[in-house]
């Protein structure tokens, strides 16, 4: 039932925002696989993607209070963090490799 899933997602997002330990654990379990896929798609390197995903989880945990369920689904909010951390990781790697070639 899509309506039930929306309600579950909304309540999970609210629990995540309040930094409820059970809500955080469930959110990370649910968001880990799509986050990993997004990071690997952007980074094209498994190890770099894992680092970016870990960084995204830490950022999400630290910024949980800023999540607003009225603005976006929890998955949308989290995947944006994953995307940003993945792009940061790729840029950092590219700058480092460019310095090594000089």
C-alpha positions in Angstrom: 0.0 0.0 0.0 1.8 3.2 -1.2 0.0 5.4 1.4 1.2 3.1 4.2 4.7 3.3 2.9 4.5 7.1 2.7 3.3 7.2 6.4 6.1 4.8 7.4 8.7 7.0 5.5 7.3 10.2 7.1 7.4 8.7 10.6 10.9 7.4 10.0 12.0 10.8 8.8 10.5 12.4 11.9 12.3 9.9 14.2 15.5 10.5 12.3 15.2 14.3 12.6 14.8 13.9 16.4 17.9 11.7 16.4 16.0 8.8 17.9 18.5 5.9 18.1 16.0 3.3 16.6 15.0 5.8 13.9 18.6 6.5 13.0 19.4 2.8 12.8 16.4 2.0 10.6 17.1 5.0 8.4 20.7 4.0 7.8 19.6 0.4 7.1 17.1 1.6 4.5 19.3 4.3 3.0 22.6 2.4 2.9 22.0 0.4 -0.3 20.8 3.4 -2.5 23.5 5.6 -1.0 26.1 3.0 -1.9 24.8 2.8 -5.4 24.8 6.6 -5.9 28.3 6.9 -4.4 29.7 4.2 -6.7 28.0 5.7 -9.7 29.7 9.0 -9.1 33.0 7.9 -7.8 33.6 4.9 -10.1 35.9 3.5 -7.4 34.6 1.2 -4.7 37.0 2.4 -2.0 36.4 6.1 -2.8 32.6 5.5 -2.8 32.7 3.8 0.6 34.6 6.7 2.1 32.1 9.2 0.6 29.2 7.1 1.9 30.7 7.0 5.4 31.2 10.7 5.3 27.6 11.2 4.1 26.3 9.1 7.0 28.3 11.2 9.5 27.1 14.4 8.0 23.5 13.2 8.0 23.8 12.2 11.7 25.3 15.5 12.6 22.7 17.5 10.6 19.7 15.3 11.4 18.0 18.3 13.2 18.1 20.2 9.9 16.0 17.6 8.0 12.6 19.0 7.2 10.0 16.3 6.1 7.9 19.1 4.6 10.6 19.9 2.1 11.8 16.5 1.0 11.6 12.8 1.6 14.4 11.5 3.9 15.8 9.5 1.0 16.0 12.6 -1.2 17.7 14.6 1.5 20.2 11.9 2.3 21.0 11.1 -1.3 21.8 14.8 -1.9 24.3 14.5 0.9 25.8 11.4 -0.6 26.0 13.1 -4.0 27.8 16.1 -2.5 30.3 14.0 -0.6 30.9 11.8 -3.6 31.6 14.8 -5.8 33.9 16.3 -3.1 35.8 13.0 -3.0 36.2 12.9 -6.8 37.4 16.5 -6.9 39.9 15.9 -4.1 41.2 12.8 -5.9 41.5 14.6 -9.2 43.4 17.5 -7.6 45.7 15.1 -5.8 46.4 13.2 -9.0 47.0 16.4 -10.9 49.6 17.5 -8.3 51.4 14.2 -8.6 51.7 14.6 -12.4 53.5 17.9 -12.1 
